[in-house]
Amino acid sequence: MAQVSLTVNGRNYDVTCDDGQEDQLRDLAAELDSRVQQLVRSVGQPGEARLLLLTGLLMVDEMRGLRANGSDEAAPAASMDSVSEGAGTDESQAELLGAVADHIETLVARHREL
């Protein structure tokens, strides 16, 4: 097992991964950090957990759009403003968002225990 140090929103995270996966993990973290920084420019620093939650929601929205279109190109995702204001959610989306929020909060709590 390898250990990689990743930086997201100026904060370092040490993550364990399978040998040989270090570069892929760094690339994923760089993409996540890029999206987090885009969100920071839009809504400021609402707190680490909320910031990661909003970023995750935007990424899930984008993935769902890709799946719905069966396309390799990104479908228009919800705007950062609409996600941060909670606009455009129906019951199933609310359940999904709740599950994503719970998962992210669990990950943040685990990280704090380390």
C-alpha positions as CSV (number, residue, x, y, z in Angstrom):
1,M,0.0,0.0,0.0
2,A,1.2,3.5,-0.9
3,Q,0.5,6.7,0.9
4,V,-0.1,9.9,-1.0
5,S,-0.4,13.5,0.3
6,L,-3.1,15.4,-1.5
7,T,-4.1,19.1,-1.2
8,V,-7.6,20.3,-1.6
9,N,-8.6,23.9,-0.7
10,G,-5.2,24.5,0.8
11,R,-5.6,21.6,3.2
12,N,-3.3,18.5,3.1
13,Y,-4.8,15.0,3.3
14,D,-2.7,11.8,3.6
15,V,-4.5,8.9,1.8
16,T,-3.6,5.3,1.4
17,C,-4.0,3.6,-2.0
18,D,-2.9,0.6,-3.9
19,D,0.6,0.7,-5.3
20,G,0.7,2.2,-8.7
21,Q,-2.5,4.3,-8.2
22,E,-0.7,7.3,-6.8
23,D,-0.7,9.4,-10.0
24,Q,-4.4,8.7,-10.7
25,L,-5.2,9.7,-7.1
26,R,-3.2,12.9,-7.5
27,D,-5.0,13.7,-10.8
28,L,-8.4,13.1,-9.1
29,A,-7.5,15.4,-6.2
30,A,-6.3,18.1,-8.6
31,E,-9.7,17.9,-10.4
32,L,-11.5,18.1,-7.1
33,D,-9.4,21.0,-6.0
34,S,-10.1,22.8,-9.2
35,R,-13.8,22.4,-8.7
36,V,-13.6,23.4,-5.1
37,Q,-11.7,26.6,-6.1
38,Q,-14.3,27.4,-8.7
39,L,-17.0,27.1,-6.0
40,V,-15.0,29.2,-3.6
41,R,-14.9,32.0,-6.2
42,S,-18.7,31.7,-6.5
43,V,-19.8,31.3,-2.8
44,G,-16.8,32.1,-0.7
45,Q,-15.6,29.8,2.1
46,P,-18.8,28.4,3.7
47,G,-16.8,25.9,5.8
48,E,-14.9,22.8,4.7
49,A,-17.7,20.2,5.1
50,R,-20.3,22.4,3.3
51,L,-17.8,23.3,0.6
52,L,-17.0,19.6,-0.1
53,L,-20.7,18.8,0.0
54,L,-21.6,21.4,-2.6
55,T,-18.7,20.3,-4.8
56,G,-19.7,16.7,-4.5
57,L,-23.3,17.6,-5.4
58,L,-22.2,19.5,-8.5
59,M,-20.1,16.5,-9.6
60,V,-22.9,14.0,-9.0
61,D,-25.3,16.3,-11.0
62,E,-22.8,16.2,-13.8
63,M,-22.4,12.4,-13.7
64,R,-26.2,12.0,-13.7
65,G,-26.4,14.2,-16.8
66,L,-23.8,12.1,-18.5
67,R,-25.6,8.9,-17.7
68,A,-29.0,10.4,-18.8
69,N,-27.5,11.5,-22.2
70,G,-25.4,8.4,-22.7
71,S,-22.7,10.8,-23.8
72,D,-19.0,11.3,-23.2
73,E,-19.6,15.0,-23.1
74,A,-20.7,16.8,-19.9
75,A,-24.4,17.7,-19.9
76,P,-25.2,21.1,-18.4
77,A,-24.9,20.8,-14.7
78,A,-26.8,22.8,-12.1
79,S,-25.3,26.2,-11.6
80,M,-23.3,26.7,-8.4
81,D,-25.8,29.4,-7.4
82,S,-28.8,27.1,-7.8
83,V,-27.1,24.3,-5.9
84,S,-26.0,26.5,-3.1
85,E,-29.5,27.9,-2.8
86,G,-31.1,24.5,-2.9
87,A,-33.1,25.2,-6.0
88,G,-34.5,22.6,-8.4
89,T,-34.8,19.5,-6.2
90,D,-37.6,17.0,-6.3
91,E,-38.2,14.2,-3.7
92,S,-35.8,11.7,-5.4
93,Q,-33.1,14.3,-5.8
94,A,-33.5,15.4,-2.2
95,E,-33.0,11.8,-1.0
96,L,-29.9,11.5,-3.2
97,L,-28.5,14.8,-1.9
98,G,-29.2,13.7,1.7
99,A,-27.3,10.4,1.1
100,V,-24.4,12.3,-0.5
101,A,-24.4,14.8,2.4
102,D,-24.4,12.0,5.0
103,H,-21.5,10.2,3.2
104,I,-19.4,13.3,3.0
105,E,-20.0,14.2,6.6
106,T,-18.9,10.7,7.6
107,L,-15.7,11.0,5.5
108,V,-15.0,14.4,7.2
109,A,-15.6,13.0,10.6
110,R,-13.3,10.0,9.9
111,H,-10.6,12.4,8.7
112,R,-10.9,14.5,11.8
113,E,-10.4,11.3,13.9
114,L,-7.0,10.6,12.2
